[in-house]
């Protein structure tokens, strides 16, 4: 084997093995994004819940209109008793864009008063909730 082939082979091997070495130094976990957790502490992304009227928007988007102010929530799906309590909660005046709900079949909840849970995202374009739970609490949605 020529010296240049040997050097290239050693370089390729070191590049391939580098992530394993980095992962081993971090307690066996890899360094990739698949191991990244949500921010903790003052920079965390809050898990919230709120009620509102589910409506579809342009280009396959979904919105929560007449939404109440989002409040901190616990992890997990909403339970039957959560839905009963949420039906008694008054609607609000906020408009919140919902994302990540395709698998939840939102068309089945269109026009209903719903309880949503998810990660609250606020920026200059407004606020969005990346949903983790969608539950109808009432078939109608009136203020």
C-alpha positions in Angstrom: 0.0 0.0 0.0 1.4 3.4 -0.9 1.9 6.0 1.8 -0.8 8.3 0.4 -3.4 5.4 0.4 -2.4 4.6 4.0 -2.8 8.2 5.1 -6.1 8.6 3.3 -7.4 5.3 4.9 -6.2 6.5 8.4 -7.9 9.9 7.9 -11.2 8.3 6.8 -11.1 5.9 9.8 -10.5 8.8 12.2 -13.4 10.8 10.8 -15.7 7.8 11.0 -14.7 7.0 14.6 -14.7 10.6 15.8 -18.4 10.8 16.7 -18.1 7.5 18.6 -15.3 8.9 20.7 -17.3 12.1 21.4 -20.3 10.1 22.4 -18.3 7.9 24.7 -17.0 11.1 26.4 -20.5 12.2 27.1 -21.6 9.2 29.0 -22.3 6.9 26.0 -24.8 9.2 24.4 -24.2 10.4 20.8 -23.6 14.1 20.0 -26.4 14.3 17.4 -29.7 16.3 17.6 -31.6 13.1 18.2 -30.3 13.2 21.8 -31.1 16.9 22.3 -33.7 17.5 25.0 -36.0 20.6 25.4 -34.4 23.6 27.0 -34.4 23.6 30.8 -34.5 26.5 33.3 -35.4 30.0 32.4 -35.1 29.3 28.6 -37.5 26.3 28.6 -40.4 26.0 26.2 -43.5 25.9 28.3 -46.0 23.2 28.0 -49.4 24.9 28.0 -53.1 24.2 27.7 -56.0 26.4 26.6 -59.6 26.2 25.2 -60.9 27.7 22.0 -62.8 27.1 18.8 -61.0 25.0 16.2 -61.1 26.3 12.7 -59.2 25.6 9.5 -57.3 28.3 7.7 -55.7 28.7 4.3 -53.3 26.2 2.9 -54.1 23.4 5.4 -53.5 25.5 8.5 -55.5 25.2 11.7 -56.3 27.9 14.3 -57.8 28.2 17.7 -60.1 31.3 17.7 -61.7 32.8 20.7 -58.9 31.1 22.7 -58.4 31.7 26.4 -55.0 32.8 27.7 -52.7 29.7 27.7 -51.7 28.4 31.1 -49.0 26.0 32.2 -49.9 22.4 31.9 -48.6 18.9 32.8 -47.3 16.4 30.3 -49.5 13.7 28.8 -52.9 13.6 27.0 -56.0 15.2 28.4 -58.2 13.0 30.5 -62.0 12.8 30.6 -62.1 14.9 33.8 -59.8 17.5 32.1 -62.4 17.8 29.3 -65.3 18.3 31.8 -63.4 21.1 33.6 -62.4 22.7 30.3 -66.0 22.9 29.0 -66.7 25.1 32.0 -63.8 27.4 31.2 -64.8 30.6 29.4 -63.5 31.3 25.9 -61.2 34.3 25.3 -60.2 36.7 22.6 -57.0 35.3 21.3 -56.2 33.8 17.9 -53.5 31.0 18.1 -52.1 29.1 15.2 -51.9 25.4 15.8 -49.1 23.2 14.4 -48.3 19.5 14.5 -51.9 18.2 14.6 -52.3 16.4 11.3 -52.2 13.0 13.0 -54.9 14.1 15.4 -57.5 14.3 12.6 -58.5 18.0 13.3 -61.2 17.9 10.7 -63.2 15.7 13.1 -63.1 18.6 15.7 -63.8 21.5 13.3 -66.1 24.1 14.9 -66.0 22.4 18.3 -64.8 23.9 21.6 -61.5 22.1 22.2 -58.9 21.7 24.8 -55.4 21.7 23.4 -52.1 21.0 25.0 -48.6 21.6 23.6 -45.5 23.6 23.5 -46.0 27.4 23.3 -43.9 29.2 20.7 -43.9 33.0 20.8 -42.1 35.2 18.4 -42.7 38.4 16.3 -45.3 36.6 14.1 -47.5 35.8 17.2 -47.9 32.7 19.1 -48.3 29.1 18.1 -48.9 25.9 19.9 -47.2 22.7 18.7 -49.8 20.2 19.8 -49.4 17.1 22.0 -53.1 16.7 22.7 -56.4 17.7 21.1 -59.7 17.0 22.8 -63.3 18.1 22.0 -65.0 19.4 25.1 -68.2 20.6 23.4 -69.7 20.0 20.0 -70.5 23.7 19.7 -68.4 26.7 20.2 -70.2 29.8 21.3 -69.2 32.6 23.6 
